[in-house]
């Protein structure tokens, strides 16, 4: 029988580090479920949110760990108490750190959710990968228990399978893409000495992170208000994440230098045989020679050489990503409604909104990063 404990103090998560590590190492979970990712978010993004840690146990064995936050959000003109995994604060694919998706584990989690010692209206998890069996098990339990819920198709993210060698990968791209890659590199080399380098997980990150922030400060995103340098909590988040994942040898941070000046970077995590892209940027002054494209090509070559089999772009599908791959991972969101007046109102608004907007079809709508709005909590 699976039971649950509910922990309310965020500083107590360290106690569960060994069990967390064991669970995370046992399967192909999303990087955002790692202890390091959770701890970085808790240190930088918790703010006024209430924190709860659901620990699921089968006897003495820990079979599930779910860090949650409850926050007040404005929806349709009124305030709603929304509970969600803390990883939902960063736009990546959703998942839950369960040993498996057995009905007993799912049942214990939902019961723990409704036993939280705090009022909440809506539970929301935004981006389950379409073929995640856990979503189906959750829906089955909610339906049988007559618990009101809603699922919705969400837009996909790009995904790149890296089977074979780097030349094999390039051959799958268009001739025009290969030609432009060579032309841009030749043009950049004509501007001086260029150097690609990867941060070693053993080296000090202070100077390395300064190079990253230098590029962010000189990118178009800085004046737009969406650069890491424009948002204090993001500066702290990525610094914390770089330091903790470097200790695990997961950090994959690459730079392109021109005449010893850093002009582009790629930041991601390489865990087991999968790479998760977190952030990338370039110096606006060198936009015409596409330094980000050159660096990404070099990074992909390095990842293939290191045995990585998949490159996860995560987040929304951006137009520039389509030149690297035509693969997608579609997503679904899950909303669970509590038995509150606000939850009922929210449910009605969601139903009306869905009917008016219609469903998401098979056509992919590309996002434009320049349309992103600055973080209101910066």
SERO-4910 file (N, C-alpha, C, O; in steps of 0.05 Angstrom, whole numbers):
BEGIN
 pado doro    nc1    nc2    nc3   cac1   cac2   cac3    cc1    cc2    cc3    oc1    oc2    oc3
  Unk    A     17    -24      0      0      0      0     17     25      0     37     27     15
  Unk    A     11     44    -17     26     69    -19     14     90     -1    -10     96     -2
  Unk    A     30    101     17     22    122     35     37    148     28     55    148     11
  Unk    A     29    170     41     43    195     35     49    211     60     34    210     80
  Unk    A     70    227     58     76    248     78     76    274     64     83    276     40
  Unk    A     69    296     78     69    323     67     88    340     84     83    344    108
  Unk    A    109    350     71    129    366     84    124    395     76    120    401     53
  Unk    A    124    414     96    118    442     90    142    460     90    140    483     80
  Unk    A    165    451    100    188    468    102    207    462     79    217    440     76
  Unk    A    212    482     62    228    477     38    257    469     45    270    455     30
  Unk    A    267    479     67    295    473     75    298    443     82    321    433     84
  Unk    A    276    429     86    278    401     94    281    382     70    284    358     74
  Unk    A    282    393     46    284    375     23    311    361     22    314    339     11
  Unk    A    332    373     35    358    360     36    357    332     48    372    315     40
  Unk    A    339    329     66    336    303     80    329    280     60    336    257     65
  Unk    A    316    288     38    307    268     19    326    265     -5    319    252    -25
  Unk    A    349    278     -4    367    278    -27    375    249    -36    374    244    -60
  Unk    A    382    230    -17    389    203    -27    366    189    -42    371    177    -63
  Unk    A    342    191    -31    319    179    -44    313    192    -71    305    179    -90
  Unk    A    316    219    -71    311    235    -95    331    226   -117    323    220   -140
  Unk    A    356    224   -110    377    215   -129    371    188   -140    374    183   -163
  Unk    A    363    170   -122    358    142   -130    335    141   -150    336    127   -170
  Unk    A    314    155   -144    290    156   -161    297    168   -189    291    157   -209
  Unk    A    311    191   -188    317    205   -213    336    188   -231    333    188   -255
  Unk    A    354    173   -218    373    157   -233    360    132   -245    372    118   -261
  Unk    A    336    125   -236    324    100   -243    309    101   -270    301     80   -280
  Unk    A    305    124   -281    289    126   -306    297    150   -323    314    166   -315
  Unk    A    284    153   -345    289    175   -364    272    199   -358    257    208   -376
  Unk    A    274    210   -334    257    232   -326    267    258   -339    290    261   -346
  Unk    A    249    278   -340    256    304   -350    276    317   -330    275    312   -306
  Unk    A    295    332   -341    316    345   -325    305    362   -302    317    365   -281
  Unk    A    281    373   -307    269    391   -287    259    377   -262    251    390   -243
  Unk    A    260    351   -262    253    336   -238    277    330   -220    273    319   -198
  Unk    A    300    337   -228    324    332   -212    324    348   -187    311    369   -185
  Unk    A    338    339   -166    341    353   -141    354    380   -146    346    401   -135
  Unk    A    374    381   -164    389    406   -169    370    427   -181    372    451   -173
  Unk    A    354    420   -200    335    438   -213    315    449   -192    310    473   -191
  Unk    A    305    431   -176    285    438   -155    298    458   -135    286    478   -128
  Unk    A    321    451   -126    334    467   -106    341    495   -117    338    515   -102
  Unk    A    349    497   -142    355    523   -154    329    540   -156    330    564   -150
  Unk    A    307    528   -163    282    543   -164    273    552   -136    263    574   -133
  Unk    A    276    535   -116    268    542    -89    285    565    -79    274    583    -65
  Unk    A    310    566    -85    328    588    -76    322    614    -90    327    635    -78
  Unk    A    311    613   -114    309    638   -130    281    646   -137    276    670   -143
  Unk    A    262    627   -138    235    633   -148    212    629   -129    189    633   -136
  Unk    A    217    621   -105    195    614    -87    179    639    -79    154    638    -80
  Unk    A    192    660    -72    178    685    -65    157    681    -44    162    670    -23
  Unk    A    133    691    -50    110    689    -31     95    663    -34     75    658    -19
  Unk    A    103    646    -52     88    621    -57     91    602    -32    112    603    -19
  Unk    A     71    586    -28     73    566     -6     84    541    -18     77    533    -40
  Unk    A    101    528     -3    115    504    -13    105    479      2    101    480     27
  Unk    A    102    457    -13     95    431     -1    111    409    -16    114    411    -40
  Unk    A    120    390     -1    134    367    -13    118    342     -7    115    335     16
  Unk    A    107    329    -28     93    304    -24    113    281    -28    126    279    -48
  Unk    A    116    265     -7    133    242     -8    116    217     -7    102    212     13
  Unk    A    117    200    -27    101    176    -30    118    152    -23    140    149    -33
  Unk    A    107    135     -5    123    112      4    107     86      2     83     85      8
  Unk    A    121     65     -7    110     38     -7    126     23     14    147     12      9
  Unk    A    115     21     38    130     10     61    153     30     68    148     53     73
  Unk    A    177     19     68    200     36     74    212     49     49    229     67     51
  Unk    A    203     41     26    214     51      1    200     77     -8    176     78     -9
  Unk    A    216     97    -15    205    121    -27    200    117    -57    219    111    -72
  Unk    A    175    120    -66    168    114    -93    158    138   -109    151    136   -132
  Unk    A    158    161    -95    150    186   -109    157    210    -93    154    211    -68
  Unk    A    166    231   -106    172    257    -93    162    279   -111    170    281   -135
  Unk    A    144    296   -100    132    317   -116    134    344   -101    119    348    -82
  Unk    A    152    362   -109    153    388    -97    132    407   -110    131    410   -135
  Unk    A    115    418    -94     93    435   -104     94    463    -93    106    468    -71
  Unk    A     82    482   -107     78    509    -97     49    517   -102     37    509   -121
  Unk    A     39    533    -83     12    545    -86     16    575    -89     29    587    -72
  Unk    A      5    586   -109      6    615   -113    -21    626   -122    -37    612   -134
  Unk    A    -25    651   -115    -49    665   -124    -44    677   -151    -25    692   -156
  Unk    A    -61    670   -170    -58    681   -197    -84    694   -206   -106    686   -198
  Unk    A    -82    714   -222   -105    728   -233   -114    714   -259    -99    713   -278
  Unk    A   -138    705   -259   -150    692   -283   -178    702   -287   -195    701   -269
  Unk    A   -183    713   -311   -210    722   -318   -221    742   -299   -245    743   -294
  Unk    A   -204    758   -287   -213    780   -270   -216    773   -240   -225    790   -225
  Unk    A   -210    748   -233   -211    741   -204   -187    724   -197   -173    713   -214
  Unk    A   -182    723   -171   -158    709   -161   -164    679   -156   -185    672   -145
  Unk    A   -145    663   -165   -148    634   -162   -123    623   -148   -101    630   -155
  Unk    A   -127    605   -128   -105    592   -115    -97    567   -132   -112    548   -134
  Unk    A    -74    569   -144    -66    548   -163    -42    532   -152    -22    544   -143
  Unk    A    -44    506   -151    -22    489   -142    -11    475   -166    -25    465   -183
  Unk    A     16    473   -167     29    460   -189     57    452   -181     68    463   -161
  Unk    A     69    432   -194     97    426   -189    115    451   -193    110    466   -211
  Unk    A    135    454   -176    152    478   -178    166    479   -205    172    501   -214
  Unk    A    171    457   -217    184    456   -244    168    470   -265    178    478   -286
  Unk    A    141    474   -260    124    487   -279    132    517   -282    122    530   -301
  Unk    A    148    527   -264    156    555   -266    177    560   -288    183    582   -294
  Unk    A    187    538   -299    206    540   -321    193    524   -344    185    501   -340
  Unk    A    192    536   -368    177    524   -390    191    501   -403    206    504   -422
  Unk    A    187    477   -391    198    453   -403    177    431   -403    155    436   -393
  Unk    A    183    408   -412    163    386   -412    157    378   -383    175    377   -366
  Unk    A    132    371   -378    123    364   -351    126    334   -345    126    318   -364
  Unk    A    128    328   -320    130    300   -311    127    300   -281    128    321   -268
  Unk    A    124    276   -269    124    273   -240    144    251   -233    147    232   -248
  Unk    A    159    255   -211    180    237   -204    167    213   -188    169    212   -164
  Unk    A    156    195   -204    144    170   -193    161    147   -202    173    147   -223
  Unk    A    163    126   -185    178    102   -192    165     89   -217    180     79   -234
  Unk    A    139     90   -218    124     79   -241     97     93   -242     92    111   -227
  Unk    A     80     84   -260     54     97   -263     32     78   -254     10     79   -264
  Unk    A     37     61   -234     18     41   -224     -6     56   -211     -3     78   -200
  Unk    A    -30     44   -212    -54     57   -201    -52     64   -172    -62     85   -163
  Unk    A    -38     48   -156    -36     53   -127    -20     79   -122    -26     94   -104
  Unk    A      1     83   -138     17    107   -135      2    132   -144      3    153   -131
  Unk    A    -13    130   -165    -29    152   -175    -51    159   -155    -55    183   -149
  Unk    A    -64    139   -144    -85    144   -124    -74    158    -99    -86    176    -89
  Unk    A    -51    149    -89    -39    161    -66    -31    190    -71    -35    207    -54
  Unk    A    -22    196    -95    -15    224   -102    -39    242   -102    -39    264    -90
  Unk    A    -61    233   -115    -85    250   -116    -96    254    -88   -105    276    -82
  Unk    A    -96    233    -72   -106    236    -44    -89    256    -29    -99    272    -13
  Unk    A    -62    255    -33    -44    274    -20    -50    302    -29    -49    321    -13
  Unk    A    -56    305    -54    -62    332    -66    -86    344    -51    -86    368    -44
  Unk    A   -107    328    -47   -131    338    -34   -128    340     -4   -145    351     10
  Unk    A   -106    329      6   -101    330     35    -82    353     43    -75    356     66
  Unk    A    -73    368     23    -54    390     29    -67    409     50    -90    416     48
  Unk    A    -51    416     70    -61    434     91    -63    463     83    -52    481     96
  Unk    A    -75    468     60    -77    496     50   -100    495     29   -105    475     16
  Unk    A   -114    518     27   -136    520      8   -124    523    -20   -106    538    -25
  Unk    A   -135    508    -38   -128    511    -67   -153    506    -84   -171    492    -76
  Unk    A   -153    518   -107   -176    516   -125   -170    498   -149   -187    481   -157
  Unk    A   -146    501   -160   -140    487   -185   -112    475   -183    -93    489   -175
  Unk    A   -109    450   -192    -82    438   -196    -77    438   -226    -94    431   -242
  Unk    A    -53    447   -233    -47    451   -261    -19    441   -268      1    448   -255
  Unk    A    -17    423   -287      8    414   -298      7    417   -328    -12    406   -341
  Unk    A     25    431   -340     20    442   -366     29    426   -391     16    428   -412
  Unk    A     50    410   -389     61    399   -413     71    370   -411     95    365   -414
  Unk    A     52    352   -406     58    324   -407     64    317   -436     49    325   -454
  Unk    A     86    303   -441     91    293   -468     69    273   -475     60    257   -459
  Unk    A     59    275   -500     35    260   -508     35    231   -501     14    220   -493
  Unk    A     58    217   -503     58    188   -498     66    181   -469     72    158   -464
  Unk    A     65    200   -451     72    195   -423     49    178   -411     27    188   -409
  Unk    A     55    153   -402     33    136   -392     21    146   -366     -2    139   -359
  Unk    A     36    163   -352     26    174   -326      1    191   -330    -17    190   -313
  Unk    A      0    206   -352    -24    222   -357    -49    205   -359    -70    212   -348
  Unk    A    -47    183   -374    -69    166   -378    -79    153   -351   -103    151   -347
  Unk    A    -60    146   -334    -66    134   -308    -80    155   -290    -99    148   -276
  Unk    A    -70    179   -291    -83    201   -275   -111    206   -284   -129    208   -268
  Unk    A   -115    207   -310   -142    211   -321   -161    189   -314   -184    193   -307
  Unk    A   -152    164   -316   -168    141   -308   -177    143   -279   -201    138   -273
  Unk    A   -159    150   -261   -166    151   -233   -186    174   -228   -205    171   -213
  Unk    A   -181    197   -240   -199    220   -236   -227    214   -247   -247    222   -234
  Unk    A   -228    201   -270   -254    194   -281   -269    175   -263   -293    179   -258
  Unk    A   -256    154   -254   -269    134   -237   -278    146   -210   -298    138   -198
  Unk    A   -262    166   -200   -269    178   -175   -287    202   -177   -293    216   -158
  Unk    A   -297    207   -202   -316    229   -207   -304    256   -198   -318    273   -188
  Unk    A   -278    259   -202   -264    284   -195   -262    300   -221   -254    291   -242
  Unk    A   -271    325   -219   -272    342   -243   -244    349   -253   -227    357   -237
  Unk    A   -239    345   -279   -213    350   -291   -217    358   -319   -239    357   -330
  Unk    A   -195    367   -331   -196    374   -359   -168    369   -371   -148    375   -358
  Unk    A   -167    359   -395   -142    356   -410   -144    373   -435   -165    377   -446
  Unk    A   -121    383   -443   -121    400   -467    -96    395   -483    -74    392   -471
  Unk    A    -98    394   -509    -75    391   -526    -59    417   -526    -71    439   -529
  Unk    A    -33    415   -523    -16    439   -522      4    438   -546      8    416   -557
  Unk    A     15    461   -552     33    461   -575     59    445   -570     66    441   -546
  Unk    A     71    435   -590     95    418   -587    120    434   -583    121    458   -586
  Unk    A    141    419   -577    168    431   -577    185    415   -597    180    391   -601
  Unk    A    206    427   -608    223    413   -626    241    393   -611    248    397   -588
  Unk    A    247    372   -625    263    350   -614    281    339   -636    272    335   -658
  Unk    A    306    334   -629    325    325   -649    338    298   -641    351    297   -620
  Unk    A    333    277   -657    346    252   -652    374    252   -664    378    260   -687
  Unk    A    394    244   -648    422    246   -657    434    218   -660    451    210   -645
  Unk    A    424    204   -680    435    177   -685    455    179   -708    450    192   -728
  Unk    A    477    167   -704    498    168   -725    519    189   -719    522    198   -696
  Unk    A    534    197   -739    556    216   -736    547    244   -743    525    248   -753
  Unk    A    564    264   -737    557    291   -744    555    295   -775    536    308   -784
  Unk    A    573    283   -791    569    285   -820    542    273   -829    529    283   -847
  Unk    A    534    251   -816    508    239   -822    486    258   -816    467    261   -832
  Unk    A    488    272   -794    468    292   -786    466    314   -807    445    322   -816
  Unk    A    489    325   -815    490    347   -834    478    339   -861    465    355   -874
  Unk    A    482    313   -868    471    304   -894    440    304   -894    428    305   -915
  Unk    A    428    303   -870    399    303   -868    388    332   -870    364    335   -875
  Unk    A    405    351   -868    397    379   -870    398    387   -900    409    372   -916
  Unk    A    385    409   -907    384    417   -935    411    427   -944    429    435   -929
  Unk    A    415    426   -970    440    435   -982    444    465   -977    466    475   -973
  Unk    A    421    480   -977    422    508   -971    432    514   -943    447    532   -938
  Unk    A    423    497   -924    432    500   -896    462    495   -893    476    511   -880
  Unk    A    471    474   -906    500    468   -905    517    490   -918    538    497   -908
  Unk    A    507    500   -940    521    522   -954    523    547   -936    544    559   -934
  Unk    A    501    554   -924    500    578   -907    518    575   -882    530    594   -874
  Unk    A    519    551   -872    536    546   -849    566    551   -856    580    564   -841
  Unk    A    574    540   -879    602    544   -887    607    574   -894    629    584   -887
  Unk    A    588    587   -907    591    615   -914    594    633   -890    611    651   -889
  Unk    A    577    628   -870    578    644   -845    604    640   -830    616    660   -820
  Unk    A    613    616   -829    638    610   -815    662    624   -830    679    635   -817
  Unk    A    662    622   -856    683    635   -872    683    665   -867    704    678   -864
  Unk    A    660    677   -866    657    706   -862    667    714   -834    681    734   -831
  Unk    A    660    697   -814    669    703   -787    699    700   -784    712    716   -771
  Unk    A    710    680   -797    739    676   -795    754    699   -808    776    706   -801
  Unk    A    741    712   -828    753    735   -840    754    759   -822    767    779   -829
  Unk    A    740    758   -800    739    781   -781    760    778   -759    764    796   -743
  Unk    A    774    755   -759    795    752   -739    797    723   -729    787    705   -743
  Unk    A    808    719   -706    812    693   -695    787    683   -681    777    697   -663
  Unk    A    776    660   -689    753    650   -675    760    625   -660    778    610   -667
  Unk    A    746    621   -638    752    598   -620    726    588   -608    710    603   -596
  Unk    A    721    562   -611    699    549   -598    710    535   -573    732    523   -574
  Unk    A    696    536   -551    705    522   -527    682    513   -510    660    525   -511
  Unk    A    686    491   -495    666    481   -477    676    483   -449    699    477   -443
  Unk    A    659    492   -431    666    494   -403    670    466   -391    653    449   -393
  Unk    A    692    462   -378    697    437   -364    683    438   -337    683    458   -323
  Unk    A    670    416   -330    654    415   -305    671    418   -280    660    423   -259
  Unk    A    697    415   -283    715    417   -260    725    445   -255    737    451   -234
  Unk    A    722    464   -274    734    490   -272    716    510   -256    692    505   -254
  Unk    A    728    531   -246    713    552   -232    694    565   -252    701    571   -275
  Unk    A    670    571   -243    649    581   -261    647    612   -259    632    624   -274
  Unk    A    661    624   -241    657    653   -237    663    669   -262    647    685   -271
  Unk    A    687    664   -274    694    678   -299    677    669   -322    670    685   -339
  Unk    A    671    644   -323    654    633   -344    627    646   -344    616    654   -365
  Unk    A    615    649   -320    588    660   -319    589    690   -326    569    701   -336
  Unk    A    611    704   -320    614    732   -328    613    734   -358    602    753   -369
  Unk    A    625    715   -372    625    715   -402    596    711   -412    588    724   -431
  Unk    A    581    694   -399    553    689   -406    537    715   -402    522    723   -420
  Unk    A    541    728   -379    526    753   -374    534    775   -393    518    792   -400
  Unk    A    560    776   -401    569    796   -420    554    794   -446    545    814   -458
  Unk    A    550    769   -455    536    765   -480    507    773   -477    495    786   -495
  Unk    A    494    766   -454    467    773   -449    463    803   -449    444    814   -460
  Unk    A    482    817   -436    480    846   -434    482    860   -462    471    882   -466
  Unk    A    495    847   -481    499    858   -507    481    845   -528    484    849   -552
  Unk    A    461    830   -519    442    818   -537    418    836   -540    414    855   -524
  Unk    A    401    832   -561    377    847   -565    358    843   -541    341    861   -536
  Unk    A    360    821   -527    342    815   -505    345    833   -481    327    837   -465
  Unk    A    369    845   -478    375    861   -454    356    886   -454    343    891   -434
  Unk    A    356    901   -476    339    925   -477    309    917   -478    292    932   -470
  Unk    A    304    893   -489    276    883   -491    266    876   -463    241    875   -459
  Unk    A    284    870   -444    276    863   -417    273    834   -412    263    826   -390
  Unk    A    282    817   -430    279    788   -427    306    774   -424    307    749   -422
  Unk    A    328    788   -423    354    776   -419    358    768   -390    345    778   -373
  Unk    A    376    749   -386    382    740   -359    391    764   -342    385    766   -318
  Unk    A    406    782   -355    416    806   -341    394    826   -334    399    844   -318
  Unk    A    371    823   -345    349    841   -340    331    831   -316    314    846   -306
  Unk    A    336    807   -308    318    794   -288    335    782   -266    348    761   -270
  Unk    A    336    794   -243    354    786   -222    350    757   -214    370    743   -211
  Unk    A    326    748   -211    322    720   -202    331    700   -223    338    678   -216
  Unk    A    331    709   -249    341    690   -269    372    689   -268    384    668   -272
  Unk    A    385    712   -263    414    712   -259    421    692   -237    440    676   -240
  Unk    A    406    693   -215    412    676   -193    406    647   -199    420    629   -191
  Unk    A    383    642   -213    375    615   -220    396    601   -237    405    579   -230
  Unk    A    405    614   -259    423    601   -277    451    598   -264    465    578   -270
  Unk    A    459    616   -247    484    613   -233    483    589   -215    502    573   -214
  Unk    A    462    587   -200    458    564   -181    457    538   -197    469    518   -189
  Unk    A    442    538   -219    439    514   -235    465    506   -248    472    482   -248
  Unk    A    481    525   -258    507    519   -269    525    506   -248    539    486   -254
  Unk    A    526    517   -225    544    507   -204    536    479   -194    553    462   -192
  Unk    A    510    475   -190    502    449   -179    504    427   -200    511    404   -194
  Unk    A    498    433   -225    499    413   -246    527    407   -255    534    385   -265
  Unk    A    545    427   -252    573    422   -258    585    401   -239    601    385   -246
  Unk    A    576    402   -214    585    382   -194    576    354   -202    589    335   -195
  Unk    A    553    353   -216    544    326   -225    554    319   -253    549    297   -263
  Unk    A    570    337   -265    581    333   -292    559    332   -313    561    318   -333
  Unk    A    538    347   -308    516    350   -327    518    375   -344    507    376   -366
  Unk    A    532    395   -334    533    421   -348    546    419   -375    568    409   -378
  Unk    A    532    430   -395    544    432   -422    541    461   -431    520    469   -441
  Unk    A    562    476   -427    562    505   -432    584    512   -452    608    508   -447
  Unk    A    576    521   -476    595    526   -498    595    556   -504    576    571   -501
  Unk    A    619    565   -514    622    593   -522    635    594   -549    650    576   -557
  Unk    A    629    616   -563    644    623   -587    658    650   -582    645    670   -575
  Unk    A    684    651   -585    700    675   -582    709    685   -609    717    670   -626
  Unk    A    709    712   -612    721    725   -635    742    744   -624    736    763   -610
  Unk    A    767    739   -631    789    756   -621    788    758   -590    792    780   -579
  Unk    A    783    735   -578    782    733   -548    758    747   -536    756    749   -511
  Unk    A    739    756   -552    714    768   -541    692    747   -543    687    736   -565
  Unk    A    678    741   -521    656    722   -523    632    734   -538    623    755   -531
  Unk    A    623    720   -559    601    732   -575    577    714   -577    556    723   -588
  Unk    A    578    690   -567    554    672   -567    559    650   -546    581    642   -541
  Unk    A    536    640   -535    538    618   -517    514    599   -520    493    608   -529
  Unk    A    517    574   -513    496    554   -511    497    541   -484    518    530   -476
  Unk    A    476    542   -469    474    531   -443    454    508   -442    431    512   -450
  Unk    A    463    485   -433    444    462   -431    455    442   -411    476    445   -399
  Unk    A    439    421   -407    447    399   -390    448    373   -406    429    367   -421
  Unk    A    469    358   -403    472    332   -416    470    311   -394    489    306   -379
  Unk    A    447    298   -393    441    278   -373    436    251   -386    418    248   -403
  Unk    A    452    231   -378    451    205   -391    456    209   -421    478    218   -428
  Unk    A    437    203   -438    442    205   -467    425    227   -480    419    226   -504
  Unk    A    416    246   -463    398    267   -473    408    295   -465    419    299   -443
  Unk    A    405    314   -484    413    342   -479    388    359   -477    370    357   -494
  Unk    A    387    376   -456    365    395   -452    375    423   -456    391    433   -440
  Unk    A    366    437   -477    374    464   -481    360    482   -461    335    481   -458
  Unk    A    375    499   -447    364    518   -428    363    547   -438    343    560   -436
  Unk    A    385    556   -450    388    584   -457    410    587   -478    429    572   -478
  Unk    A    406    606   -496    427    612   -515    424    641   -523    402    652   -522
  Unk    A    446    654   -531    444    682   -539    470    689   -555    489    674   -556
  Unk    A    470    714   -566    493    723   -581    495    753   -579    476    767   -571
  Unk    A    518    763   -584    524    792   -584    511    804   -609    517    797   -631
  Unk    A    493    824   -604    477    836   -626    495    848   -648    487    849   -671
  Unk    A    519    857   -640    537    870   -659    545    851   -682    551    860   -704
  Unk    A    544    825   -676    554    805   -696    530    789   -708    534    767   -718
  Unk    A    507    801   -707    483    787   -717    486    777   -746    476    756   -753
  Unk    A    498    793   -763    500    787   -792    516    762   -798    512    750   -819
  Unk    A    533    753   -779    548    729   -784    537    705   -769    549    684   -768
  Unk    A    514    708   -757    499    686   -744    516    670   -725    518    646   -729
  Unk    A    528    682   -704    545    667   -686    531    645   -671    543    624   -665
  Unk    A    505    648   -666    490    627   -652    487    602   -668    488    580   -658
  Unk    A    484    606   -695    481    582   -713    507    567   -714    508    542   -712
  Unk    A    529    581   -716    555    568   -717    561    554   -691    571    531   -691
  Unk    A    554    566   -668    560    553   -642    542    529   -638    551    509   -627
  Unk    A    517    531   -646    499    508   -643    509    484   -659    508    461   -650
  Unk    A    518    489   -683    529    468   -700    553    455   -686    555    430   -686
  Unk    A    570    471   -675    594    461   -661    585    445   -636    596    424   -630
  Unk    A    564    455   -622    555    442   -598    542    415   -605    547    395   -590
  Unk    A    527    413   -626    515    388   -634    536    368   -642    534    344   -634
  Unk    A    557    377   -655    579    359   -662    592    348   -636    598    324   -635
  Unk    A    596    366   -617    608    358   -591    590    338   -576    600    319   -564
  Unk    A    564    343   -577    545    325   -563    545    297   -576    545    277   -561
  Unk    A    545    296   -602    545    270   -616    571    255   -609    570    231   -603
  Unk    A    593    270   -609    619    258   -601    618    247   -573    632    228   -566
  Unk    A    603    260   -555    601    251   -527    580    230   -522    575    223   -499
  Unk    A    567    220   -543    548    198   -540    519    207   -535    502    190   -528
  Unk    A    513    233   -538    485    242   -535    468    233   -558    476    235   -582
  Unk    A    444    223   -552    427    212   -573    402    229   -579    388    224   -599
  Unk    A    397    250   -562    374    267   -567    379    295   -558    392    299   -537
  Unk    A    368    314   -572    371    343   -566    343    354   -562    328    355   -581
  Unk    A    337    362   -537    310    371   -531    310    401   -530    322    413   -512
  Unk    A    295    414   -548    294    443   -549    275    454   -527    278    477   -519
  Unk    A    256    438   -519    236    445   -498    222    471   -505    226    482   -526
  Unk    A    206    481   -486    192    506   -490    175    506   -515    167    485   -526
  Unk    A    169    530   -525    152    534   -549    169    529   -574    193    531   -573
  Unk    A    155    523   -596    170    519   -621    176    546   -634    158    561   -641
  Unk    A    202    552   -637    211    577   -650    219    571   -678    228    549   -685
  Unk    A    215    591   -696    221    588   -724    250    579   -729    255    562   -746
  Unk    A    269    591   -715    297    585   -720    304    556   -714    322    545   -726
  Unk    A    288    543   -696    294    515   -689    287    496   -712    298    474   -714
  Unk    A    269    504   -730    261    486   -752    283    480   -772    281    460   -787
  Unk    A    304    496   -772    326    490   -791    343    467   -780    359    455   -796
  Unk    A    341    461   -754    357    440   -743    343    413   -742    357    392   -742
  Unk    A    317    412   -743    302    387   -741    273    391   -750    263    414   -749
  Unk    A    261    370   -758    232    370   -765    216    354   -745    192    350   -748
  Unk    A    229    343   -725    216    327   -704    203    344   -683    213    365   -676
  Unk    A    179    335   -673    165    349   -652    159    329   -629    158    305   -633
  Unk    A    154    340   -606    141    325   -584    116    341   -576    118    364   -566
  Unk    A     92    330   -582     67    343   -574     62    340   -544     72    321   -532
  Unk    A     46    358   -533     42    358   -504     12    360   -498     -4    368   -515
  Unk    A      5    353   -473    -22    357   -463    -20    368   -435     -1    361   -419
  Unk    A    -38    385   -428    -40    396   -401    -62    381   -385    -80    371   -397
  Unk    A    -59    381   -359    -80    369   -341    -87    390   -320    -70    401   -307
  Unk    A   -113    395   -317   -124    412   -296   -142    395   -279   -160    382   -289
  Unk    A   -138    397   -253   -156    383   -233   -170    405   -217   -157    423   -207
  Unk    A   -196    403   -214   -212    424   -200   -219    415   -172   -229    392   -169
  Unk    A   -214    431   -153   -223    426   -126   -252    434   -123   -264    446   -141
  Unk    A   -264    426   -100   -292    432    -96   -296    459    -83   -305    461    -60
  Unk    A   -288    480    -98   -291    507    -88   -307    524   -109   -309    516   -132
  Unk    A   -318    546   -100   -333    564   -118   -315    575   -140   -323    575   -163
  Unk    A   -291    583   -133   -272    594   -153   -264    572   -173   -262    578   -197
  Unk    A   -261    548   -164   -254    526   -182   -277    522   -202   -272    517   -226
  Unk    A   -302    523   -192   -325    519   -210   -326    542   -231   -331    537   -254
  Unk    A   -322    567   -222   -322    589   -240   -299    587   -261   -303    591   -285
  Unk    A   -276    579   -251   -253    575   -269   -259    554   -290   -252    557   -314
  Unk    A   -272    533   -281   -279    511   -300   -298    520   -321   -294    513   -345
  Unk    A   -317    536   -314   -337    547   -333   -323    565   -354   -327    563   -378
  Unk    A   -305    582   -344   -290    600   -362   -273    583   -381   -271    590   -405
  Unk    A   -260    562   -371   -243    546   -388   -260    532   -410   -251    530   -433
  Unk    A   -283    522   -403   -301    509   -422   -309    528   -444   -307    522   -468
  Unk    A   -317    552   -436   -325    573   -456   -302    580   -473   -304    583   -498
  Unk    A   -279    584   -461   -255    592   -476   -247    571   -496   -240    577   -519
  Unk    A   -249    546   -488   -242    524   -506   -261    523   -530   -253    518   -553
  Unk    A   -287    527   -525   -307    526   -547   -303    549   -566   -306    546   -590
  Unk    A   -297    573   -555   -293    596   -573   -267    594   -589   -266    601   -613
  Unk    A   -246    584   -576   -220    582   -590   -217    558   -608   -202    559   -627
  Unk    A   -232    537   -601   -228    512   -616   -203    497   -606   -188    508   -590
  Unk    A   -200    473   -615   -176    458   -607   -152    465   -623   -153    478   -643
  Unk    A   -129    455   -613   -104    459   -628   -101    437   -649   -103    413   -642
  Unk    A    -98    445   -673    -96    425   -695    -68    415   -699    -51    418   -681
  Unk    A    -63    403   -722    -37    391   -727    -17    412   -739      7    406   -741
  Unk    A    -27    435   -746     -9    456   -757      6    469   -734     -6    477   -714
  Unk    A     32    471   -737     49    483   -716     50    513   -719     56    523   -741
  Unk    A     44    527   -698     46    556   -697     73    564   -685     78    558   -661
  Unk    A     90    577   -700    116    584   -690    115    609   -673    100    627   -679
  Unk    A    131    608   -651    133    631   -634    156    649   -643    175    640   -655
  Unk    A    155    674   -636    176    693   -641    187    703   -614    172    715   -598
  Unk    A    212    698   -609    224    705   -583    222    735   -577    223    743   -554
  Unk    A    221    751   -598    220    780   -594    192    789   -585    188    812   -578
  Unk    A    172    770   -586    146    776   -576    143    770   -546    123    777   -534
  Unk    A    163    757   -534    162    751   -506    161    777   -489    174    797   -496
  Unk    A    145    776   -468    143    799   -451    162    797   -427    167    775   -418
  Unk    A    172    819   -417    190    819   -394    176    807   -370    151    809   -367
  Unk    A    191    794   -353    180    782   -328    170    803   -310    184    822   -303
  Unk    A    144    801   -302    132    822   -285    143    821   -257    140    840   -242
  Unk    A    156    798   -249    167    796   -223    197    800   -222    210    792   -202
  Unk    A    208    811   -243    237    815   -244    246    833   -222    270    839   -220
***
